[in-house]
Amino acid sequence: MASSSYSNSPCAACKCLRRKCMPDCIYAPYFPPEEPQKFANVHKIFGASNVSKLLNEIAPHQREDAVNSLAYEAEARMKDPVYGCVGAISVLQRQVMRLQRELDATNADLIRYARNEVTTTPAISQNGRRTVSGTHGSIGGSNNNFYDQNSGFYYSSQWNNNDPDGDN
């Protein structure tokens, strides 16, 4: 484990740093010669010296996980220098929250439908979006429809026709 997987070929770190890859090279097991970009990103973000210090300070059984974490964070920092993987995590969390709201709204619609509380029927409008039309209003592009972002439906409403009094 202490030497490169290819005895004749230097590891990606030594190749990038333009030095001879020794048999006890700390980088060799984690930065194989066929993955030069992995070390290049880690080196650019964290520095070779810091990576070497880190690898020497942690237990050998934890080194592979540490290198994989460094490589992931370095790649994320290359894409988003300010937030790195925190930005990606934040985007995914917002997407999960949006999808959870949509799922909750859909489940509520299903419950109302199962209880026969909804007197409307789902339809597809001309632009391909889900709509709900019933006794009030029409489907499609009339001015009395509104879009519910939580559920993804267009709803027809007698109260959404620019009548300030709502008495139509």
C-alpha positions in Angstrom: 0.0 0.0 0.0 3.0 2.3 0.5 4.0 2.3 -3.1 2.4 3.2 -6.4 0.2 0.6 -8.1 2.5 0.9 -11.1 6.2 0.6 -10.1 7.4 2.3 -13.3 4.9 5.1 -13.4 4.9 7.8 -10.8 1.6 8.6 -9.0 -0.5 11.5 -10.1 0.8 13.7 -7.3 4.5 13.1 -8.0 3.8 13.6 -11.7 2.0 16.9 -11.1 4.7 18.1 -8.6 7.4 16.9 -11.1 9.3 14.8 -8.6 10.4 11.3 -8.4 7.8 8.9 -6.8 9.5 7.1 -4.0 8.4 3.6 -2.7 7.1 5.2 0.5 5.2 8.0 -1.2 2.2 9.1 0.9 0.2 10.1 -2.2 0.7 6.9 -4.3 -2.1 4.8 -2.8 -4.7 7.5 -3.1 -3.7 9.4 -6.3 -3.1 6.8 -9.0 -1.4 7.8 -12.3 -4.6 7.3 -14.3 -6.4 10.0 -12.3 -4.2 13.1 -12.6 -7.1 15.6 -12.4 -8.0 14.3 -9.0 -4.7 15.4 -7.5 -4.5 18.6 -9.6 -7.8 19.8 -8.1 -6.9 18.9 -4.6 -3.4 20.5 -5.0 -4.9 23.7 -6.4 -7.5 24.1 -3.6 -5.7 22.7 -0.5 -2.0 22.6 -1.5 0.2 19.5 -1.6 1.9 20.2 1.7 -1.4 20.5 3.6 -2.6 17.3 2.0 0.6 15.5 3.0 0.4 16.8 6.6 -3.2 15.7 6.8 -2.5 12.2 5.5 0.4 11.8 7.9 -1.7 12.9 10.9 -4.7 10.6 10.4 -4.9 6.9 10.9 -4.1 4.8 7.8 -7.6 3.2 7.6 -9.1 6.7 7.4 -6.9 8.1 4.7 -8.9 6.9 1.7 -12.1 8.5 3.0 -10.2 11.7 3.7 -8.7 11.8 0.2 -12.2 11.1 -1.3 -13.6 14.0 0.8 -10.8 16.3 -0.2 -11.3 15.4 -3.9 -15.1 16.0 -3.7 -14.7 19.3 -1.9 -11.9 20.4 -4.4 -14.1 19.6 -7.4 -17.0 21.5 -5.8 -14.8 24.5 -5.1 -13.6 24.5 -8.7 -17.2 24.7 -9.8 -18.3 27.1 -7.1 -15.4 28.9 -5.5 -17.5 30.7 -2.9 -19.8 27.9 -1.5 -18.2 24.7 -2.7 -20.2 21.6 -1.7 -22.3 23.7 0.8 -23.8 25.4 -2.3 -24.7 22.1 -3.8 -26.2 20.9 -0.5 -28.2 24.0 -0.2 -29.6 23.7 -3.7 -30.6 20.1 -3.0 -32.2 20.9 0.3 -34.3 23.6 -1.4 -35.3 21.1 -4.1 -36.3 18.6 -1.4 -38.4 21.2 0.4 -40.1 22.2 -2.8 -40.8 18.6 -3.7 -42.1 17.9 -0.2 -44.6 20.8 -0.5 -45.7 19.6 -3.9 -46.1 16.1 -2.5 -48.1 17.4 0.5 -50.4 19.4 -1.8 -50.9 16.4 -4.0 -51.7 14.2 -1.1 -54.2 16.8 0.2 -55.8 16.9 -3.2 -56.0 13.1 -3.2 -57.6 13.1 0.2 -60.2 15.7 -0.8 -60.9 13.7 -4.0 -61.3 10.5 -2.0 -63.8 12.2 0.3 -65.6 13.6 -2.7 -65.0 17.2 -1.4 -63.6 18.3 -4.7 -66.3 18.9 -7.4 -63.7 19.7 -10.0 -62.0 17.5 -12.5 -58.3 17.5 -13.4 -57.5 18.5 -17.0 -54.5 19.4 -19.1 -54.4 23.0 -20.5 -53.2 24.0 -23.9 -49.7 24.6 -22.6 -49.5 21.1 -21.1 -49.8 22.1 -17.4 -52.1 20.4 -15.0 -55.3 22.4 -14.4 -58.4 22.0 -12.3 -61.6 23.3 -13.7 -65.0 23.1 -12.2 -68.1 25.1 -12.0 -66.2 28.4 -11.7 -64.2 29.6 -14.7 -62.7 27.8 -17.7 -59.6 25.8 -18.6 -56.6 27.3 -20.3 -55.6 30.9 -20.8 -58.6 32.9 -19.5 -57.9 35.7 -17.1 -59.6 34.0 -14.1 -57.1 31.2 -13.7 -54.2 31.3 -11.2 -51.2 29.1 -10.7 -50.6 27.4 -7.3 -46.8 27.0 -7.1 -47.1 24.5 -4.2 -49.3 22.1 -6.1 -48.3 22.9 -9.6 -52.0 23.3 -10.7 -53.7 26.1 -12.5 -57.0 26.8 -10.7 -60.1 28.5 -12.1 -61.7 30.9 -9.6 -64.6 33.2 -9.7 -62.7 35.3 -7.1 -59.7 35.8 -9.3 -61.2 37.9 -12.2 -59.9 41.3 -11.2 -63.2 42.1 -9.4 -62.1 44.0 -6.3 -65.4 43.4 -4.5 -65.4 39.7 -5.3 -69.2 39.8 -6.0 -68.7 39.3 -9.8 
